[in-house]
Amino acid sequence: MAKNKVEVKSLSDADLQTHLAEEKALITRLKFNHKVSQIENPMQIRNIRRNIARYMTEINQRANKA
């Protein structure tokens, strides 16, 4: 679910919150699985962390504009 800057900016506020919650749940699950046993692609964790940062940045920028 890699999102680039343009795709994130086009999402509504509710969609941003939904995607953020999904990504946070996913990273928690992946980190746990990675601790228990090696996951197939550990780069997923970094990509999800970056997606979370993109969503949070957009949410904060919208909040600062208001």
C-alpha positions, 0 to 999 in steps of 0.5 A: 500500500505504498503511497506517494506524496500526490496520492496522500494529498488527494485523500480526505481527512477520514481516509487519512485517519483510516489508512493511518490506523491500518498502517499502525496496526500492520506495523505492530503485527509485522514487528511482533512477527519479526521478533518471533521469527524472521519475516520474509521481507524486513523492508516492509517495516521501513516502508510502512513506517515511511507511509505512517510518516507521510500520513502524519505529515499530511494530517499535521499540515492540514491541522496547521492550515486550519 
